[in-house]
Amino acid sequence: MNKNILQIILPLLLAVAFYSCSDAPTEIGADLMPPGDGLSISTWNTLEHPVPQSSSYYVDTISMNYSSSVLLGEVVNDVKSYLLVKFLVIGEVPDSVQSAIEKDSLTINDAWISSPVIYRYGDGSELNFSVHEILHEWSALDFTIDSLNTLVYDETNDYLSQTVTDSTFEFHFQPRAVYKMLMSEVTDSVRNYGLFMRPEGGNLVLGFPALTTNVAGERLKLTCAVEKPGDFIDTLSFYTSADVHVVQRDIPLDIPDRIILNAGTIARGRVKFDLTSLPDRIVVNRAIMRVFIDETQTLQGSNPSDTLFVSMIADSAGAVHENSPSVYAWGDSTRISANITEMVQKWLNHPEENFGVRLRLTDEKTSVNKLTFYGSEYSDSTKRPYLEITYTKMN
């Protein structure tokens, strides 16, 4: 009899795998099962069979290092992003310019920073920000919003002007900090600490390619027009050697019937379903979890967040270990769905290990988007987190 059951289950599992990309699970394989062989296919969901569930969200602190983009700007009463950049000067300054610096005969006529624009949040026409020379060492590896409290920079605002188009951004600034950057190439007594851009109001945040893109023509570029009067005029260009942005946004933590996921200032969510009422000894063919978007409390930029990373929480403290099962979830403006079949099977096999899942935006480092979902305590049960399971049970 066991051999016969295996012969039935194997083609059934192959059929399940073939149909697993569908977003609307049905009683998969039910029509393939010959009657009287001791197996049955059933579909169960939390709307028709309500079970205890819980949801929440929390604010986390992570470094924006290794982000593929950096952000600058502010939308008043919503969000602001600070930007720090350092440019690679060592080995990039021509001998003629070094000689002019040594003789104190170099003039910098203009300095500007330019970049492609790859993200836009807010409907302003330009950025409102100030430009400052940083006065001590900093590291992009561990720089967070809290690091701003100890950042030392010159309070003098060197900003001059800017040009913003749909695809490019350029701003000019007083070149005194650039002169020090060039001097750092010829003397050990002067250090190059880079520039700090501080948002000053407005209604626009822009995103630029970061150093991690490793494409010189597609990241922040510093250009300066230099002159040694009566000798030469030249234009020098330098690319970033370090960059990082940090985002400031107040996230309310007292909305029990919502799940807020936020990029920039990192807010992540948790969802848990109590599955102890399901039958024993079942094989999960497919398990789909859905969360529904509250569009009235969702804020999106030019690159909308429509993908989540869903990970199985490994312990009661909410930790997600490196080897914890994780999946991507996709959706549209109304809902996002995730296939969490492996997680649900683990919870059914070991109910004591069911601590739920963690939700986070896949673009939490590269945007300031905010997605709000209806939570487990929301009054309309049809909009609460939803789980649908198709399973095989031995009769």
C-alpha positions as CSV (number, residue, x, y, z in Angstrom):
1,M,0.0,0.0,0.0
2,N,2.9,2.4,0.8
3,K,4.3,1.9,-2.6
4,N,1.0,2.7,-4.2
5,I,0.7,5.9,-2.2
6,L,4.2,7.0,-3.3
7,Q,3.2,6.3,-6.9
8,I,0.2,8.6,-6.5
9,I,2.0,11.4,-4.5
10,L,5.0,11.7,-6.9
11,P,3.0,12.8,-10.0
12,L,0.8,14.9,-7.8
13,L,3.8,16.9,-6.5
14,L,5.0,17.4,-10.0
15,A,1.6,18.8,-10.9
16,V,1.8,21.1,-7.9
17,A,5.2,22.4,-9.0
18,F,3.9,23.1,-12.5
19,Y,1.0,25.2,-11.3
20,S,2.7,26.9,-8.4
21,C,3.2,30.2,-10.2
22,S,-0.6,30.9,-10.3
23,D,-1.7,33.8,-7.9
24,A,-5.1,32.2,-7.3
25,P,-4.5,28.7,-5.8
26,T,-7.3,26.2,-6.2
27,E,-7.7,22.6,-5.1
28,I,-4.5,21.6,-7.0
29,G,-4.5,18.0,-8.1
30,A,-7.9,17.2,-6.8
31,D,-9.0,15.9,-10.2
32,L,-5.9,13.8,-10.5
33,M,-6.7,11.7,-7.4
34,P,-8.3,8.4,-8.0
35,P,-11.1,7.7,-5.5
36,G,-10.6,5.4,-2.5
37,D,-6.8,5.7,-2.3
38,G,-6.7,7.4,1.2
39,L,-5.7,10.9,0.1
40,S,-7.7,14.1,-0.2
41,I,-6.9,17.6,-1.5
42,S,-8.4,20.6,0.4
43,T,-8.2,24.3,0.4
44,W,-8.4,26.4,3.6
45,N,-8.2,30.1,4.1
46,T,-8.4,32.6,7.0
47,L,-11.4,34.4,5.7
48,E,-13.7,31.4,5.7
49,H,-12.0,29.8,8.7
50,P,-10.8,32.7,10.9
51,V,-7.9,31.9,13.3
52,P,-6.1,34.1,15.8
53,Q,-3.6,36.4,14.0
54,S,-1.4,39.3,15.0
55,S,0.5,42.0,13.3
56,S,2.8,44.9,14.2
57,Y,5.6,47.1,12.9
58,Y,8.8,48.5,14.4
59,V,11.6,51.0,13.5
60,D,15.0,49.5,12.9
61,T,18.4,51.3,12.4
62,I,20.7,50.2,9.7
63,S,23.6,51.7,7.8
64,M,22.9,53.0,4.3
65,N,26.3,51.7,3.2
66,Y,26.3,49.7,0.0
67,S,23.1,51.3,-1.2
68,S,22.9,51.5,-5.0
69,S,21.7,55.1,-4.7
70,V,22.1,58.1,-2.5
71,L,19.3,60.6,-1.6
72,L,19.2,64.3,-0.9
73,G,16.3,66.7,-0.2
74,E,13.3,67.3,2.0
75,V,9.5,67.2,1.8
76,V,8.4,69.4,4.7
77,N,6.3,67.7,7.4
78,D,7.3,64.3,5.9
79,V,10.9,63.3,5.3
80,K,14.4,64.7,4.8
81,S,17.6,63.1,3.6
82,Y,21.1,64.3,4.4
83,L,24.1,63.4,2.0
84,L,27.8,63.1,2.7
85,V,30.3,62.6,-0.2
86,K,34.0,62.4,-0.5
87,F,35.8,62.6,-3.9
88,L,38.9,60.6,-5.0
89,V,41.7,63.2,-5.5
90,I,44.8,61.1,-4.8
91,G,46.6,60.3,-8.0
92,E,44.1,62.4,-10.0
93,V,45.6,65.9,-9.9
94,P,48.0,66.8,-12.8
95,D,51.5,67.8,-12.0
96,S,51.0,71.2,-13.4
97,V,48.1,71.8,-11.0
98,Q,50.1,70.4,-8.1
99,S,53.0,72.7,-8.9
100,A,50.7,75.8,-9.0
101,I,49.3,74.8,-5.6
102,E,52.7,74.5,-4.2
103,K,53.5,78.0,-5.5
104,D,50.2,79.3,-4.2
105,S,49.3,80.5,-7.7
106,L,46.3,78.4,-8.5
107,T,42.8,79.9,-8.9
108,I,39.6,77.8,-8.9
109,N,37.1,79.8,-10.9
110,D,34.1,77.4,-10.5
111,A,33.1,74.1,-8.9
112,W,30.0,72.0,-9.4
113,I,28.7,68.5,-8.7
114,S,26.5,66.7,-11.3
115,S,24.7,63.4,-11.5
116,P,21.9,61.5,-13.3
117,V,18.6,61.5,-11.4
118,I,17.3,58.0,-10.8
119,Y,14.6,58.7,-8.2
120,R,12.2,61.5,-7.4
121,Y,9.9,61.9,-4.4
122,G,7.7,65.0,-4.0
123,D,6.5,67.5,-6.6
124,G,9.0,70.3,-6.0
125,S,10.9,71.8,-8.9
126,E,14.3,72.1,-7.1
127,L,16.1,71.0,-4.0
128,N,16.5,73.2,-1.0
129,F,19.8,72.4,0.7
130,S,23.0,73.9,2.0
131,V,26.6,72.8,1.3
132,H,29.3,72.5,4.0
133,E,32.9,71.4,4.3
134,I,33.3,68.4,6.6
135,L,36.1,68.9,9.1
136,H,36.9,65.5,10.4
137,E,37.0,61.8,9.3
138,W,33.9,59.8,8.8
139,S,33.1,56.4,7.5
140,A,30.2,55.4,5.2
141,L,30.4,51.8,6.6
142,D,28.6,52.6,9.9
143,F,27.2,56.1,9.4
144,T,23.5,56.4,10.6
145,I,21.1,59.1,11.4
146,D,22.5,59.2,15.0
147,S,26.0,59.9,13.5
148,L,24.8,63.4,12.5
149,N,25.0,64.4,16.2
150,T,28.8,64.0,16.2
151,L,29.5,65.2,12.6
152,V,31.8,68.2,12.6
153,Y,31.4,70.5,9.7
154,D,31.9,74.2,8.7
155,E,28.6,76.0,9.3
156,T,29.3,78.3,6.3
157,N,26.9,77.6,3.5
158,D,28.9,77.3,0.2
159,Y,25.8,76.7,-2.0
160,L,25.5,78.9,-5.1
161,S,23.0,77.6,-7.7
162,Q,21.4,74.5,-9.3
163,T,19.9,73.1,-12.4
164,V,17.3,70.3,-12.2
165,T,15.8,68.4,-15.2
166,D,13.8,65.2,-15.4
167,S,17.0,63.2,-15.7
168,T,19.9,65.3,-14.4
169,F,21.0,67.4,-11.5
170,E,23.8,69.9,-11.1
171,F,24.7,72.4,-8.5
172,H,27.5,75.0,-8.2
173,F,29.2,76.0,-4.9
174,Q,32.0,78.1,-3.5
175,P,35.2,76.3,-4.4
176,R,37.2,76.9,-1.2
177,A,36.6,73.3,0.0
178,V,37.7,72.0,-3.4
179,Y,41.0,73.9,-3.0
180,K,41.6,72.0,0.2
181,M,40.9,68.8,-1.6
182,L,43.5,69.6,-4.2
183,M,46.0,70.7,-1.5
184,S,45.6,67.3,0.2
185,E,47.4,65.8,-2.8
186,V,50.5,67.9,-2.3
187,T,50.8,68.3,1.5
188,D,50.1,66.0,4.5
189,S,49.0,68.9,6.6
190,V,45.7,69.3,4.7
191,R,43.1,66.5,4.7
192,N,40.2,65.8,2.3
193,Y,37.1,65.1,4.4
194,G,34.5,65.8,1.7
195,L,31.2,67.7,1.7
196,F,28.0,67.6,3.7
197,M,24.7,68.5,2.1
198,R,22.0,69.4,4.5
199,P,18.3,69.7,3.5
200,E,16.7,73.0,4.2
201,G,12.9,72.6,3.5
202,G,11.2,72.3,0.2
203,N,9.1,69.6,-1.5
204,L,11.6,67.3,-3.3
205,V,13.9,64.4,-2.6
206,L,16.2,63.2,-5.5
207,G,18.1,60.0,-5.8
208,F,21.5,59.6,-7.5
209,P,23.6,56.5,-8.5
210,A,25.9,55.7,-5.6
211,L,29.5,54.5,-5.5
212,T,28.4,50.9,-5.3
213,T,27.3,51.1,-8.9
214,N,31.0,51.1,-9.9
215,V,30.2,53.0,-13.1
216,A,32.3,56.2,-13.2
217,G,30.0,58.0,-15.6
218,E,26.9,57.2,-13.5
219,R,27.6,58.5,-10.1
220,L,28.2,61.9,-8.4
221,K,31.0,63.8,-10.3
222,L,32.8,66.9,-9.0
223,T,34.1,69.2,-11.7
224,C,36.2,72.3,-11.2
225,A,37.6,75.0,-13.5
226,V,41.1,75.9,-12.5
227,E,43.6,78.5,-13.7
228,K,47.2,79.6,-13.2
229,P,47.0,83.1,-14.5
230,G,49.2,83.6,-17.6
231,D,50.0,79.9,-17.8
232,F,47.1,77.5,-18.2
233,I,43.3,77.0,-17.8
234,D,42.1,73.5,-17.1
235,T,39.0,71.5,-16.1
236,L,39.4,68.7,-13.6
237,S,36.9,66.0,-12.8
238,F,36.7,63.6,-9.8
239,Y,34.4,60.8,-8.8
240,T,33.2,59.7,-5.4
241,S,35.4,57.6,-3.1
242,A,32.8,57.5,-0.3
243,D,29.1,58.4,-0.2
244,V,26.2,57.8,2.2
245,H,22.8,59.3,2.9
246,V,20.8,59.2,6.1
247,V,17.0,59.8,6.3
248,Q,14.9,61.4,9.0
249,R,11.2,60.7,9.3
250,D,8.9,60.3,12.3
251,I,7.1,57.0,12.2
252,P,4.1,56.8,14.6
253,L,4.2,53.6,16.6
254,D,0.7,53.8,18.0
255,I,-1.5,52.5,15.0
256,P,-2.4,49.0,16.0
257,D,-4.6,48.2,13.0
258,R,-1.9,49.0,10.4
259,I,1.4,47.7,9.3
260,I,3.8,50.4,8.2
261,L,6.8,49.6,6.1
262,N,9.2,52.5,5.4
263,A,12.3,53.1,3.4
264,G,15.1,55.4,4.5
265,T,14.0,55.4,8.2
266,I,13.6,51.7,8.3
267,A,10.2,50.4,9.5
268,R,9.5,46.7,9.2
269,G,6.5,44.6,9.9
270,R,5.5,41.3,11.5
271,V,2.5,39.0,10.8
272,K,1.6,35.7,12.6
273,F,-1.2,33.2,12.0
274,D,-2.2,30.6,14.6
275,L,-2.4,27.4,12.6
276,T,-3.0,24.9,15.5
277,S,-6.6,24.3,14.3
278,L,-5.5,22.8,11.0
279,P,-5.7,19.0,10.7
280,D,-2.7,16.9,11.7
281,R,-0.4,15.1,9.2
282,I,-1.0,17.3,6.2
283,V,1.4,18.1,3.4
284,V,1.2,21.7,2.2
285,N,1.0,21.9,-1.5
286,R,0.9,25.7,-1.6
287,A,0.5,28.5,0.9
288,I,-0.2,32.1,-0.2
289,M,-0.1,35.0,2.2
290,R,-1.6,38.4,1.1
291,V,-1.4,41.8,2.7
292,F,-3.6,44.6,1.5
293,I,-2.4,48.2,1.0
294,D,-4.0,51.2,2.6
295,E,-3.6,53.6,-0.3
296,T,-4.7,56.6,1.8
297,Q,-1.6,56.2,4.0
298,T,0.8,55.1,1.4
299,L,3.4,57.5,-0.1
300,Q,5.3,56.6,-3.2
301,G,8.1,58.1,-5.3
302,S,8.9,57.8,-9.0
303,N,10.0,54.2,-8.5
304,P,7.1,52.7,-6.5
305,S,7.7,50.0,-4.0
306,D,5.8,46.9,-5.1
307,T,8.1,44.1,-3.8
308,L,8.6,42.8,-0.3
309,F,11.1,40.5,1.3
310,V,9.3,38.0,3.5
311,S,11.4,36.1,6.1
312,M,10.5,33.5,8.7
313,I,11.1,34.8,12.2
314,A,13.3,32.4,14.1
315,D,12.7,33.2,17.7
316,S,10.5,35.1,20.2
317,A,12.8,38.1,20.0
318,G,11.9,38.6,16.4
319,A,15.3,37.7,15.0
320,V,15.7,36.5,11.4
321,H,18.7,34.2,11.0
322,E,20.8,33.9,7.9
323,N,19.4,30.5,7.1
324,S,15.8,31.3,7.8
325,P,13.5,30.7,4.8
326,S,12.8,33.9,2.9
327,V,10.9,34.7,-0.3
328,Y,10.1,37.7,-2.5
329,A,6.5,39.0,-2.6
330,W,5.1,40.9,-5.5
331,G,1.9,42.9,-6.0
332,D,0.2,46.0,-7.3
333,S,-1.3,49.1,-5.8
334,T,-3.9,47.1,-3.8
335,R,-2.2,44.0,-2.4
336,I,1.1,42.0,-2.3
337,S,1.2,38.2,-2.2
338,A,3.9,35.8,-1.1
339,N,4.3,32.1,-1.5
340,I,5.3,30.9,2.0
341,T,4.7,27.2,1.5
342,E,8.0,26.1,3.1
343,M,7.4,28.3,6.2
344,V,3.8,27.0,6.7
345,Q,4.9,23.4,6.5
346,K,7.6,24.0,9.1
347,W,5.1,25.6,11.4
348,L,2.7,22.7,11.0
349,N,5.5,20.2,11.7
350,H,6.8,22.3,14.7
351,P,4.1,24.6,16.1
352,E,6.4,25.8,18.8
353,E,8.6,27.4,16.1
354,N,5.8,29.6,14.7
355,F,6.9,33.1,15.4
356,G,5.4,34.5,12.2
357,V,7.1,36.4,9.3
358,R,8.9,39.6,9.0
359,L,8.1,42.0,6.1
360,R,10.5,44.6,4.7
361,L,10.7,46.7,1.6
362,T,13.3,45.5,-0.9
363,D,14.1,49.1,-1.7
364,E,14.4,50.3,1.9
365,K,17.9,51.7,1.3
366,T,17.3,53.3,-2.1
367,S,14.0,55.3,-1.6
368,V,11.9,57.1,1.0
369,N,8.7,55.3,0.0
370,K,6.2,54.4,2.7
371,L,3.8,51.4,2.3
372,T,0.9,51.0,4.8
373,F,-1.0,47.8,5.1
374,Y,-4.1,46.9,7.0
375,G,-3.3,45.0,10.1
376,S,-4.8,42.1,12.0
377,E,-6.9,44.4,14.2
378,Y,-8.5,46.3,11.2
379,S,-12.3,46.4,11.5
380,D,-12.9,45.0,8.0
381,S,-11.9,41.4,8.1
382,T,-11.6,41.2,4.3
383,K,-8.6,43.5,4.4
384,R,-6.7,41.9,7.2
385,P,-3.6,39.8,6.4
386,Y,-4.9,36.7,4.6
387,L,-3.5,33.1,4.3
388,E,-4.7,30.4,1.9
389,I,-3.4,26.9,2.1
390,T,-3.9,24.0,-0.3
391,Y,-2.9,20.7,1.3
392,T,-3.0,17.0,1.0
393,K,-4.3,14.8,3.8
394,M,-4.2,11.1,4.4
395,N,-7.7,10.0,5.3
